[in-house]
Amino acid sequence: MAAEGGAAPTPQSSSNPPSADLAWAHDIVVDMARRKVQCKYCNRVLSGGVWRLKQHLAGIKGEVALCSRVSAEVRIQFCQYMKEKETSKANISRRRQEIREELSAPPRKSVDLP
């Protein structure tokens, strides 16, 4: 039944990307519940969701096979994204450590002013 004054809301299918992340333009969602995506360039199905797709497109060795058909422009774009993300995480970790050190330091002696 349609809602009054407009169309009925459409339920989100498992093929709809959950965010506006740039990587969603480069994959096809195979199974959102199991975090499986398919690369639009080489058709490889990857487990681990969009993060693994980003590694695949950036050509980061180790956790996932590299995409052999992605353009140099897209590869560079995702390499830059991954480096920025790594730097951002390092900055957050460093700030958290500073806060922990401040909290674990002995309390400062208070001085009463007249």
Secondary structure per residue as TSV (DSSP state, phi and psi in degrees):
chain	resnum	aa	ss	phi	psi
A	1	M	-	360.0	134.4
A	2	A	-	-78.1	147.4
A	3	A	-	-72.6	149.2
A	4	E	T	-63.9	132.1
A	5	G	T	82.0	10.2
A	6	G	S	-179.6	-177.5
A	7	A	-	-78.5	157.7
A	8	A	-	-69.6	141.9
A	9	P	-	-65.3	138.6
A	10	T	-	-90.7	132.8
A	11	P	-	-68.4	147.0
A	12	Q	-	-75.5	123.2
A	13	S	-	-86.0	169.5
A	14	S	T	-71.8	-8.4
A	15	S	T	-91.5	-8.0
A	16	N	S	-83.6	132.5
A	17	P	-	-68.0	145.4
A	18	P	S	-81.0	-8.2
A	19	S	S	-151.3	-179.9
A	20	A	-	-92.5	19.3
A	21	D	-	-56.5	137.3
A	22	L	G	-56.7	-32.9
A	23	A	G	-63.9	-25.6
A	24	W	G	-64.7	-18.8
A	25	A	G	-76.4	-9.3
A	26	H	G	-112.9	11.5
A	27	D	E	-143.8	170.1
A	28	I	E	-122.0	127.5
A	29	V	E	-75.0	123.0
A	30	V	E	-91.5	-48.5
A	31	D	E	-152.3	101.2
A	32	M	T	-65.0	-36.6
A	33	A	T	-63.5	-34.9
A	34	R	T	-101.4	8.7
A	35	R	T	55.3	48.8
A	36	K	E	-109.5	128.6
A	37	V	E	-129.9	155.8
A	38	Q	E	-117.1	129.8
A	39	C	E	-67.8	130.7
A	40	K	T	-73.1	-16.4
A	41	Y	T	-88.2	-48.4
A	42	C	T	-112.4	-2.4
A	43	N	-	66.5	14.1
A	44	R	-	-73.4	135.6
A	45	V	E	-91.0	127.3
A	46	L	E	-115.4	137.6
A	47	S	E	-94.3	145.6
A	48	G	S	112.3	2.2
A	49	G	H	76.1	-159.2
A	50	V	H	-67.5	-27.6
A	51	W	H	-63.2	-44.9
A	52	R	H	-66.3	-35.6
A	53	L	H	-61.5	-41.9
A	54	K	H	-62.0	-42.6
A	55	Q	H	-62.8	-41.8
A	56	H	H	-60.9	-46.8
A	57	L	H	-72.8	-33.8
A	58	A	H	-75.4	-20.4
A	59	G	T	82.5	29.5
A	60	I	-	-80.1	118.8
A	61	K	T	-76.4	153.4
A	62	G	T	123.2	-70.6
A	63	E	T	-91.4	-18.4
A	64	V	S	-151.2	152.9
A	65	A	-	-69.1	147.6
A	66	L	-	-78.0	148.4
A	67	C	-	-83.2	124.9
A	68	S	S	-89.2	-8.5
A	69	R	S	-114.9	-0.4
A	70	V	S	-73.9	147.2
A	71	S	-	-72.4	157.4
A	72	A	H	-61.8	-36.0
A	73	E	H	-61.6	-46.7
A	74	V	H	-67.4	-41.3
A	75	R	H	-59.4	-46.2
A	76	I	H	-63.0	-41.8
A	77	Q	H	-58.0	-45.0
A	78	F	H	-77.0	-29.5
A	79	C	H	-61.8	-45.6
A	80	Q	H	-62.7	-42.8
A	81	Y	H	-59.6	-45.5
A	82	M	H	-65.7	-38.7
A	83	K	H	-65.3	-42.4
A	84	E	H	-62.9	-41.3
A	85	K	H	-64.1	-42.3
A	86	E	H	-63.0	-43.5
A	87	T	H	-63.7	-42.8
A	88	S	H	-61.7	-44.3
A	89	K	H	-64.7	-38.4
A	90	A	H	-64.6	-40.6
A	91	N	H	-65.0	-40.6
A	92	I	H	-64.8	-44.7
A	93	S	H	-61.7	-42.3
A	94	R	H	-63.7	-42.9
A	95	R	H	-65.9	-39.9
A	96	R	H	-62.0	-40.5
A	97	Q	H	-64.0	-41.7
A	98	E	H	-60.7	-42.0
A	99	I	H	-65.5	-42.9
A	100	R	H	-59.4	-42.7
A	101	E	H	-64.8	-40.4
A	102	E	H	-63.4	-40.6
A	103	L	H	-72.1	-30.6
A	104	S	H	-88.3	-8.4
A	105	A	S	-68.9	149.6
A	106	P	-	-62.4	147.6
A	107	P	-	-63.7	145.6
A	108	R	-	-74.9	148.5
A	109	K	-	-74.4	128.1
A	110	S	-	-84.2	146.7
A	111	V	-	-119.0	125.7
A	112	D	-	-83.3	127.4
A	113	L	-	-98.2	145.2
A	114	P	-	-69.0	360.0
